[in-house]
Amino acid sequence: MNIETEFIENLNNNIEYFDDYKKRLIQFIIINSCYSAPYSSKDNYIGKIKKRLHLTPHEMLDLIKEILMLEIVIHKLKSNKKQIEYV
């Protein structure tokens, strides 16, 4: 395996890692921001709320900023990959 192929493979791994991290962070926000009661029972609702983190507006803003930074990192990695493949 030559250096270029190894570098592209490393870029692919990094892109996959950051993309997966971004998806998991979005899922975390969705799960911990939805407090509506399920239609089945109120008892189930209270148990689920206790297991969730209640995010403050500042924490939510920090998480959204991190998602935006991840988008930038992923875009830069993909553009670097395209430049290498083009050459």
C-alpha positions in Angstrom: 0.0 0.0 0.0 1.5 3.3 -1.0 1.4 6.5 1.1 -1.4 8.2 -0.8 -3.7 5.2 -0.5 -2.9 5.0 3.2 -3.6 8.7 3.6 -6.9 8.5 1.8 -7.9 5.5 3.9 -7.0 7.5 7.0 -9.1 10.4 5.8 -12.1 8.1 5.2 -11.8 6.8 8.8 -11.6 10.3 10.2 -14.7 11.4 8.1 -16.6 8.3 9.3 -15.6 8.9 12.9 -16.6 12.6 13.0 -19.8 12.0 11.0 -20.8 9.2 13.5 -19.9 11.5 16.4 -22.1 14.3 15.0 -25.1 11.9 14.5 -24.7 10.6 18.1 -24.5 14.1 19.4 -27.7 15.1 17.6 -29.4 11.9 19.0 -28.3 12.9 22.4 -29.8 16.4 22.0 -33.1 15.0 20.7 -33.5 12.4 23.4 -32.7 14.8 26.2 -34.8 17.6 24.9 -38.1 15.8 24.3 -40.1 15.6 27.5 -43.6 15.0 26.1 -45.5 12.2 27.9 -46.1 9.0 26.0 -49.7 8.2 25.3 -49.7 4.9 27.2 -49.1 6.0 30.9 -48.0 8.8 33.1 -45.9 6.4 35.3 -43.7 5.5 32.3 -43.3 9.2 31.6 -41.9 10.1 35.0 -39.4 7.2 34.9 -38.1 8.3 31.5 -37.8 11.9 32.5 -35.6 11.0 35.5 -33.2 9.1 33.3 -32.8 12.1 30.9 -30.4 15.1 31.4 -32.2 18.4 31.5 -30.1 20.6 29.3 -29.8 24.3 30.1 -30.0 26.8 27.3 -26.3 27.5 27.6 -25.5 23.8 27.4 -27.8 23.4 24.4 -26.0 26.3 22.7 -22.6 24.8 23.3 -23.8 21.5 21.8 -25.1 23.2 18.7 -21.8 25.1 18.3 -19.9 21.7 18.6 -22.2 20.3 15.9 -21.4 23.3 13.6 -17.7 22.8 14.2 -18.0 19.1 13.3 -19.8 20.1 10.1 -16.8 22.3 9.2 -14.3 19.6 10.1 -16.1 17.0 8.0 -16.4 19.4 5.1 -12.6 20.2 5.2 -11.8 16.5 5.4 -14.0 15.7 2.4 -12.5 18.6 0.4 -9.0 17.5 1.2 -9.9 14.0 0.1 -11.3 15.3 -3.2 -8.1 17.3 -3.8 -5.9 14.3 -3.2 -8.0 12.1 -5.4 -8.1 14.7 -8.2 -4.2 14.9 -8.3 
